[in-house]
Amino acid sequence: PQAPSTRTDIRDCSTDPPYLPPTATNTTARLAALRDTMQAHGVHAYIVPSTDAHMSEYISKRDARLGWITGFTGSAGTSVVTKDKAALWTDSRYWTQAERELDCNWELQRTTWIESIAMWILEAVPVGGYISLDPFLFSIATWNSYSQALHGSGRTLLPLETNLVDQVWSDQRPPPSSSEIYSLPAAFTGSSWQEKVAGIRQQMEQHVRRPTAVLLSGLEETAWLFNLRGDDIPYNPVFYSYTLLTNTSISLFVEGSRLAAAARESLRSGCPGPLCVELQEYGQVSAHLRNYTRGNVTVWLGTEYTTYGLYGIIPQEKLLEESYSPVMTAKAVKNAQEQELLRAAHVRDAVAVIQYLLWLEKMVPQGRVDEFSGAQHIDALRRAQQHNHGPSFQSISASG
């Protein structure tokens, strides 16, 4: 048997009362409210992921459902809540952090395998039970994995379009972003959005299946296609949106009031006509897609960035599935101007790093720098460089 932990920065649930560090979140009331909501929906287990509706690697505070319900703020994990149990699965980068942030309502499972999550659910939920999730927060592959793992077990996997965490989080949930969505100057793109749209339509025509539309769910796909940028997710120049591009029309699902005047003008310059971008409400994408797929159509999408919720709307015979959409693959090939700009950006960044290393050489021997002040200093040096819009992730600073 292990000696009781003497560390005071991690929880100890074996003592009475249990010891919780000041970094732990009390989730008792949140869990009780979620369980009440689950009961009202006839749900025996509810799965909460760390993703958003666009399968983004980074998410906004508004989408941090896993963080809110568990207290765990790592970037990757899955939690499951039943009527009397709650567990968090995360990878080895976050085990210590989880022990600091979780209270004793939570079991920490040191794995991320869906098979392991499914095994736990099968033990916790009786035969005949309903296991629920929000289909707009799960990739097609993840949904299929759960479906397969629970198949034939006598339990039902039930997609619920009402997000139960959002219901409980209610008016405490951070508001949606209201920052401006702006056009990237032509000097930075090397290609107008009209040229990009024409290129994608050409690929549609040349494809053996002759798709009638391309659906874009990844936030960087729409940002790239229209040469637009935003600030909805920290460290990422993107904004919440979907695009449905057909041979003759373009629908952009976005909160239109946030578009800068020049951006709106650019999108509307081809109206009416095949290069006219019709602005639709962000929340209307499901209804629009449902309506569109009633016709004689084929929708081309990339499965890596499309949620099971959207995918499930499109009849199977009207789907053209590839891992990545034609926009994602086109975006991956940089034109000459983009290549030149990439190199120039790296040179500017190298200058900041060299300035930082020089500063460290002077400051460290004087004992006047720690990891936190070091991270702040390199961020400041980078911000001083021309065209800088901030780092692409929080500076990871460590010594020793």
MARNUPA-56028 format. One record per residue (C-alpha): x, y, z; residue number from 1. Coordinates in nm, 2 decimals, padded with zeros to 4 digits. Layout:
// MARNUPA-56028
       X       Y       Z    n
       X       Y       Z  NUM
...
//
This chain:
// MARNUPA-56028
       X       Y       Z    n
   00.00   00.00   00.00    1
   00.12   00.35  -00.08    2
   00.19   00.59   00.20    3
  -00.06   00.87   00.20    4
   00.04   01.16  -00.03    5
   00.23   01.44   00.14    6
   00.17   01.67  -00.16    7
  -00.07   01.95  -00.08    8
  -00.12   02.06  -00.44    9
  -00.32   01.75  -00.54   10
  -00.65   01.61  -00.40   11
  -00.66   01.33  -00.15   12
  -01.00   01.16  -00.16   13
  -00.90   00.88   00.08   14
  -00.91   01.10   00.40   15
  -01.22   01.20   00.59   16
  -01.30   01.48   00.51   17
  -01.12   01.45   00.18   18
  -00.84   01.70   00.11   19
  -00.89   01.94  -00.19   20
  -00.62   02.18  -00.30   21
  -00.73   02.55  -00.36   22
  -00.71   02.48  -00.74   23
  -01.00   02.23  -00.72   24
  -01.35   02.32  -00.83   25
  -01.65   02.23  -00.62   26
  -01.88   02.06  -00.88   27
  -02.15   01.92  -00.64   28
  -02.42   02.16  -00.74   29
  -02.34   02.15  -01.11   30
  -02.36   01.77  -01.11   31
  -02.68   01.77  -00.92   32
  -02.84   02.01  -01.17   33
  -02.71   01.80  -01.47   34
  -02.85   01.48  -01.31   35
  -03.19   01.64  -01.27   36
  -03.19   01.75  -01.64   37
  -03.07   01.40  -01.74   38
  -03.36   01.24  -01.55   39
  -03.61   01.48  -01.71   40
  -03.48   01.36  -02.05   41
  -03.48   00.99  -01.95   42
  -03.10   00.97  -01.99   43
  -02.89   00.73  -01.78   44
  -02.54   00.85  -01.89   45
  -02.43   01.17  -02.06   46
  -02.10   01.21  -02.25   47
  -01.94   01.55  -02.25   48
  -01.64   01.61  -02.49   49
  -01.37   01.88  -02.50   50
  -01.45   01.98  -02.86   51
  -01.68   02.24  -03.02   52
  -01.92   02.22  -03.31   53
  -01.63   02.26  -03.56   54
  -01.39   02.00  -03.43   55
  -01.15   02.29  -03.34   56
  -00.83   02.21  -03.16   57
  -00.87   02.52  -02.95   58
  -01.21   02.63  -02.82   59
  -01.37   02.95  -02.69   60
  -01.47   02.99  -02.32   61
  -01.83   02.96  -02.43   62
  -01.76   02.60  -02.56   63
  -01.56   02.49  -02.25   64
  -01.84   02.26  -02.13   65
  -01.60   01.99  -02.01   66
  -01.41   02.25  -01.81   67
  -01.73   02.39  -01.65   68
  -01.88   02.06  -01.55   69
  -01.56   01.90  -01.42   70
  -01.33   02.19  -01.32   71
  -01.06   02.04  -01.54   72
  -00.91   02.30  -01.78   73
  -00.68   02.08  -01.99   74
  -00.73   02.09  -02.37   75
  -00.83   01.73  -02.42   76
  -01.06   01.50  -02.23   77
  -01.40   01.33  -02.21   78
  -01.63   01.30  -01.92   79
  -01.93   01.08  -01.85   80
  -02.19   01.15  -01.58   81
  -02.44   00.89  -01.46   82
  -02.70   00.92  -01.18   83
  -02.44   00.83  -00.91   84
  -02.10   00.84  -01.08   85
  -01.88   01.08  -01.27   86
  -01.55   01.01  -01.45   87
  -01.30   01.20  -01.66   88
  -01.07   01.04  -01.92   89
  -00.76   01.23  -02.03   90
  -00.40   01.16  -02.15   91
  -00.08   01.16  -01.95   92
   00.00   01.53  -02.02   93
  -00.28   01.62  -01.78   94
  -00.29   01.36  -01.50   95
  -00.13   01.58  -01.24   96
  -00.33   01.88  -01.35   97
  -00.65   01.68  -01.32   98
  -00.56   01.58  -00.97   99
  -00.52   01.95  -00.88  100
  -00.85   02.06  -01.05  101
  -01.10   01.78  -00.99  102
  -01.29   01.74  -00.66  103
  -01.38   01.40  -00.52  104
  -01.71   01.38  -00.72  105
  -01.49   01.26  -01.01  106
  -01.29   00.95  -01.09  107
  -00.98   01.01  -01.30  108
  -00.94   00.75  -01.58  109
  -00.58   00.76  -01.71  110
  -00.66   00.67  -02.07  111
  -00.84   00.81  -02.37  112
  -00.96   00.49  -02.54  113
  -01.32   00.50  -02.64  114
  -01.33   00.12  -02.56  115
  -01.24   00.21  -02.20  116
  -01.51   00.47  -02.18  117
  -01.76   00.23  -02.33  118
  -01.66  -00.05  -02.08  119
  -01.71   00.20  -01.79  120
  -02.05   00.30  -01.92  121
  -02.16  -00.07  -01.96  122
  -02.07  -00.13  -01.59  123
  -02.24   00.19  -01.47  124
  -02.56   00.18  -01.69  125
  -02.81  -00.11  -01.66  126
  -02.94  -00.30  -01.97  127
  -03.22  -00.09  -02.12  128
  -03.05   00.23  -02.03  129
  -03.01   00.54  -02.26  130
  -02.66   00.69  -02.32  131
  -02.68   01.04  -02.46  132
  -02.46   01.30  -02.62  133
  -02.49   01.61  -02.83  134
  -02.43   01.50  -03.19  135
  -02.31   01.84  -03.29  136
  -02.00   01.80  -03.07  137
  -01.88   01.46  -03.19  138
  -01.70   01.37  -03.51  139
  -01.85   01.11  -03.73  140
  -01.56   00.87  -03.64  141
  -01.61   00.92  -03.27  142
  -01.99   00.86  -03.29  143
  -01.93   00.54  -03.49  144
  -01.68   00.42  -03.23  145
  -01.93   00.47  -02.95  146
  -02.20   00.31  -03.16  147
  -01.99   00.01  -03.23  148
  -01.86  -00.03  -02.87  149
  -02.22  -00.03  -02.73  150
  -02.38  -00.23  -03.02  151
  -02.57  -00.54  -02.90  152
  -02.52  -00.44  -02.53  153
  -02.89  -00.37  -02.47  154
  -02.82   00.00  -02.41  155
  -02.92   00.27  -02.66  156
  -02.70   00.55  -02.79  157
  -02.93   00.85  -02.81  158
  -02.83   01.17  -02.99  159
  -02.99   01.47  -02.81  160
  -02.99   01.80  -03.00  161
  -03.06   01.99  -02.67  162
  -02.72   02.02  -02.50  163
  -02.78   01.93  -02.14  164
  -02.47   02.10  -02.00  165
  -02.57   02.43  -02.18  166
  -02.92   02.39  -02.02  167
  -02.77   02.37  -01.67  168
  -02.49   02.63  -01.74  169
  -02.77   02.87  -01.85  170
  -02.71   03.24  -01.81  171
  -02.37   03.17  -01.64  172
  -02.24   03.06  -01.98  173
  -02.00   03.31  -02.14  174
  -02.17   03.51  -02.42  175
  -02.08   03.45  -02.79  176
  -01.80   03.66  -02.93  177
  -01.90   04.01  -03.06  178
  -01.57   04.11  -03.21  179
  -01.54   04.23  -03.57  180
  -01.49   03.99  -03.86  181
  -01.26   04.16  -04.11  182
  -01.11   04.11  -04.46  183
  -00.74   04.02  -04.50  184
  -00.57   04.27  -04.73  185
  -00.49   04.14  -05.08  186
  -00.12   04.18  -05.00  187
  -00.15   03.89  -04.76  188
  -00.35   03.64  -04.97  189
  -00.21   03.62  -05.32  190
  -00.55   03.51  -05.44  191
  -00.90   03.67  -05.42  192
  -01.19   03.49  -05.27  193
  -01.36   03.49  -05.61  194
  -01.06   03.30  -05.76  195
  -01.07   03.05  -05.47  196
  -01.44   02.99  -05.52  197
  -01.39   02.94  -05.89  198
  -01.11   02.69  -05.82  199
  -01.33   02.48  -05.59  200
  -01.62   02.49  -05.84  201
  -01.38   02.36  -06.10  202
  -01.29   02.07  -05.87  203
  -01.66   01.99  -05.82  204
  -01.71   01.98  -06.20  205
  -01.41   01.76  -06.26  206
  -01.50   01.51  -05.98  207
  -01.64   01.18  -06.11  208
  -01.94   01.21  -05.87  209
  -02.02   01.56  -05.99  210
  -02.11   01.70  -05.64  211
  -02.36   01.99  -05.65  212
  -02.23   02.14  -05.32  213
  -01.94   02.15  -05.08  214
  -02.02   02.19  -04.70  215
  -01.75   02.35  -04.49  216
  -01.75   02.30  -04.11  217
  -01.39   02.37  -04.02  218
  -01.35   02.73  -03.91  219
  -01.02   02.78  -04.10  220
  -01.19   02.66  -04.42  221
  -01.44   02.94  -04.44  222
  -01.18   03.20  -04.31  223
  -00.94   03.09  -04.59  224
  -01.20   03.07  -04.87  225
  -01.33   03.43  -04.81  226
  -01.00   03.58  -04.70  227
  -01.17   03.68  -04.37  228
  -01.03   03.67  -04.02  229
  -01.18   03.70  -03.67  230
  -01.10   03.66  -03.30  231
  -01.36   03.41  -03.16  232
  -01.11   03.16  -03.02  233
  -00.79   03.26  -02.84  234
  -00.47   03.22  -03.04  235
  -00.67   03.15  -03.36  236
  -00.77   03.41  -03.62  237
  -01.11   03.24  -03.69  238
  -01.48   03.31  -03.64  239
  -01.79   03.09  -03.60  240
  -01.92   03.00  -03.94  241
  -02.03   02.74  -04.19  242
  -02.03   02.76  -04.57  243
  -02.25   02.58  -04.83  244
  -02.10   02.64  -05.17  245
  -02.30   02.52  -05.48  246
  -02.24   02.56  -05.85  247
  -02.46   02.87  -05.86  248
  -02.48   03.00  -05.51  249
  -02.28   03.07  -05.19  250
  -02.43   03.06  -04.84  251
  -02.22   03.18  -04.55  252
  -02.37   03.11  -04.21  253
  -02.23   03.37  -03.98  254
  -02.35   03.65  -03.74  255
  -02.37   03.91  -04.02  256
  -02.38   04.21  -03.78  257
  -02.02   04.14  -03.69  258
  -01.89   04.18  -04.04  259
  -01.68   04.49  -04.10  260
  -01.83   04.72  -04.37  261
  -01.54   04.64  -04.61  262
  -01.58   04.27  -04.56  263
  -01.96   04.28  -04.62  264
  -01.90   04.49  -04.93  265
  -01.65   04.25  -05.06  266
  -01.88   03.95  -05.01  267
  -02.18   04.13  -05.17  268
  -02.00   04.28  -05.47  269
  -02.11   04.00  -05.70  270
  -02.48   04.02  -05.62  271
  -02.70   03.91  -05.78  272
  -02.51   03.62  -05.95  273
  -02.31   03.30  -05.88  274
  -02.04   03.51  -05.70  275
  -02.29   03.67  -05.46  276
  -02.24   03.55  -05.10  277
  -02.58   03.52  -04.93  278
  -02.54   03.58  -04.55  279
  -02.75   03.35  -04.34  280
  -02.78   03.32  -03.96  281
  -02.51   03.10  -03.80  282
  -02.78   02.89  -03.63  283
  -02.97   02.82  -03.95  284
  -02.72   02.58  -04.11  285
  -02.91   02.26  -04.00  286
  -03.24   02.38  -04.13  287
  -03.09   02.50  -04.46  288
  -02.90   02.18  -04.51  289
  -03.21   01.97  -04.44  290
  -03.40   02.18  -04.70  291
  -03.12   02.16  -04.96  292
  -03.08   01.79  -04.94  293
  -03.45   01.73  -05.03  294
  -03.35   01.80  -05.39  295
  -03.15   01.59  -05.64  296
  -02.81   01.69  -05.49  297
  -02.48   01.55  -05.38  298
  -02.30   01.72  -05.09  299
  -01.92   01.69  -05.07  300
  -01.77   01.71  -04.72  301
  -01.45   01.64  -04.52  302
  -01.53   01.39  -04.24  303
  -01.25   01.51  -04.02  304
  -01.42   01.85  -03.95  305
  -01.79   01.76  -03.99  306
  -01.99   01.67  -03.68  307
  -02.21   01.37  -03.67  308
  -02.51   01.61  -03.62  309
  -02.46   01.77  -03.96  310
  -02.36   01.45  -04.13  311
  -02.68   01.28  -04.01  312
  -02.90   01.54  -04.18  313
  -02.77   01.44  -04.53  314
  -02.93   01.12  -04.68  315
  -02.65   00.86  -04.73  316
  -02.70   00.83  -05.10  317
  -02.65   01.21  -05.14  318
  -02.32   01.22  -04.96  319
  -01.97   01.24  -05.11  320
  -01.73   01.18  -04.82  321
  -01.35   01.23  -04.81  322
  -01.13   01.28  -04.51  323
  -01.08   01.65  -04.61  324
  -01.29   01.89  -04.81  325
  -01.15   02.03  -05.14  326
  -01.11   02.36  -04.95  327
  -00.89   02.21  -04.68  328
  -00.66   02.05  -04.94  329
  -00.65   02.37  -05.15  330
  -00.56   02.57  -04.84  331
  -00.27   02.33  -04.77  332
  -00.09   02.43  -05.09  333
   00.06   02.78  -05.05  334
   00.09   03.01  -05.34  335
   00.41   03.20  -05.41  336
   00.30   03.51  -05.22  337
   00.19   03.30  -04.92  338
   00.53   03.12  -04.92  339
   00.72   03.45  -04.92  340
   00.51   03.58  -04.64  341
   00.56   03.26  -04.43  342
   00.93   03.30  -04.46  343
   00.92   03.67  -04.37  344
   00.70   03.59  -04.07  345
   00.95   03.33  -03.95  346
   01.24   03.58  -03.99  347
   01.05   03.84  -03.78  348
   00.98   03.58  -03.52  349
   01.34   03.46  -03.51  350
   01.44   03.82  -03.43  351
   01.21   03.82  -03.13  352
   01.35   03.48  -03.01  353
   01.71   03.60  -03.05  354
   01.63   03.91  -02.85  355
   01.48   03.69  -02.59  356
   01.78   03.45  -02.56  357
   02.01   03.75  -02.53  358
   01.79   03.89  -02.25  359
   01.79   03.56  -02.07  360
   02.17   03.54  -02.08  361
   02.18   03.87  -01.90  362
   01.89   03.82  -01.66  363
   01.91   03.46  -01.54  364
   02.25   03.49  -01.37  365
   02.11   03.79  -01.18  366
   01.82   03.57  -01.06  367
   01.57   03.82  -01.20  368
   01.36   03.60  -01.42  369
   01.12   03.30  -01.37  370
   00.92   03.10  -01.61  371
   00.62   03.33  -01.59  372
   00.80   03.66  -01.64  373
   01.00   03.49  -01.91  374
   00.69   03.40  -02.10  375
   00.55   03.75  -02.06  376
   00.87   03.90  -02.20  377
   00.89   03.69  -02.51  378
   00.52   03.76  -02.58  379
   00.60   04.14  -02.56  380
   00.90   04.10  -02.79  381
   00.68   03.92  -03.05  382
   00.41   04.18  -03.02  383
   00.66   04.45  -03.10  384
   00.72   04.29  -03.45  385
   00.53   04.42  -03.75  386
   00.20   04.25  -03.84  387
   00.19   04.05  -03.51  388
  -00.16   03.96  -03.39  389
  -00.04   03.76  -03.09  390
   00.10   03.41  -03.04  391
  -00.05   03.09  -03.20  392
  -00.07   02.93  -02.86  393
   00.01   03.02  -02.50  394
   00.39   03.03  -02.46  395
   00.51   02.71  -02.29  396
   00.79   02.82  -02.06  397
   00.99   02.59  -01.84  398
   01.34   02.55  -01.69  399
   01.53   02.30  -01.49  400
//
